[in-house]
Amino acid sequence: MAENTQIFFTPKEIVTALLKQQGIHEGLWSLAVRFGIQAMNVGTGPDDLLPAAIVPVGGIGIQKAEAPNNLTVDAAVVNPRQE
């Protein structure tokens, strides 16, 4: 059997894991991704340069949401308080 070399998660799975890791038990939350942007000229040599954009991911986190939608997670449902 081949070894897994990549594992992907949905936005809701990531938010759920981060809510549990941070001990958050209430509120609607969604995934937040901070992008940067940098411009440069790229090509294989000085005669075929083209302007290009590089978009690095500067951070991944969670943010409070105002209303539920298909990307939000309810912390009270996925990480209820243990009493």
Phi and psi in degrees as a GROMACS rama.xvg file:
@    title "Ramachandran Plot"
@    xaxis  label "Phi"
@    yaxis  label "Psi"
@TYPE xy
-71.8267  145.985  ALA-2
-79.273  136.547  GLU-3
-68.5051  130.388  ASN-4
-115.04  -8.08565  THR-5
-141.632  139.656  GLN-6
-132.877  125.317  ILE-7
-111.165  151.964  PHE-8
-129.83  150.394  PHE-9
-77.037  160.745  THR-10
-54.33  -40.7314  PRO-11
-65.3804  -36.8253  LYS-12
-65.0522  -39.5601  GLU-13
-66.2361  -45.9292  ILE-14
-61.819  -43.7351  VAL-15
-59.3724  -45.9649  THR-16
-63.2513  -41.2606  ALA-17
-70.1851  -35.9427  LEU-18
-60.5843  -44.959  LEU-19
-65.9523  -42.2008  LYS-20
-64.5849  -35.0467  GLN-21
-89.733  -4.25914  GLN-22
69.1656  34.3518  GLY-23
-92.6705  127.409  ILE-24
-118.507  2.03184  HIS-25
-148.887  156.866  GLU-26
99.5525  160.685  GLY-27
-92.4134  135.487  LEU-28
-135.053  151.896  TRP-29
-140.374  168.178  SER-30
-72.975  140.592  LEU-31
-124.367  130.793  ALA-32
-125.09  124.813  VAL-33
-96.8344  116.645  ARG-34
-102.463  146.371  PHE-35
-110.265  167.84  GLY-36
-142.799  137.98  ILE-37
-138.084  138.243  GLN-38
-106.427  145.113  ALA-39
-160.731  166.172  MET-40
-94.2026  133.861  ASN-41
-130.26  155.403  VAL-42
168.578  178.149  GLY-43
-88.8444  -9.20664  THR-44
-169.694  177.536  GLY-45
-68.7632  -12.721  PRO-46
-97.3542  -3.4864  ASP-47
-131.419  31.9438  ASP-48
-69.6165  142.804  LEU-49
-136.675  145.904  LEU-50
-66.8584  141.501  PRO-51
-143.789  160.044  ALA-52
-116.177  136.641  ALA-53
-112.008  128.893  ILE-54
-121.021  90.3378  VAL-55
-78.3963  153.189  PRO-56
-88.2198  115.696  VAL-57
-88.9059  -16.9095  GLY-58
179.6  153.956  GLY-59
-128.905  132.401  ILE-60
-157.411  -160.611  GLY-61
-127.182  154.347  ILE-62
-140.707  149.353  GLN-63
-65.2636  142.686  LYS-64
-113.677  147.651  ALA-65
-82.5442  -35.5483  GLU-66
-141.57  151.323  ALA-67
-70.6796  145.657  PRO-68
-152.856  -170.735  ASN-69
-70.5692  -6.89324  ASN-70
-108.08  -5.92755  LEU-71
-89.3294  154.776  THR-72
-126.608  133.55  VAL-73
-90.1126  111.472  ASP-74
-60.0882  -33.5503  ALA-75
-65.0613  -26.8976  ALA-76
-84.6659  -46.6857  VAL-77
-86.7122  -18.1515  VAL-78
-143.535  63.9341  ASN-79
-66.1378  151.883  PRO-80
-64.5772  138.681  ARG-81
-93.3041  121.426  GLN-82
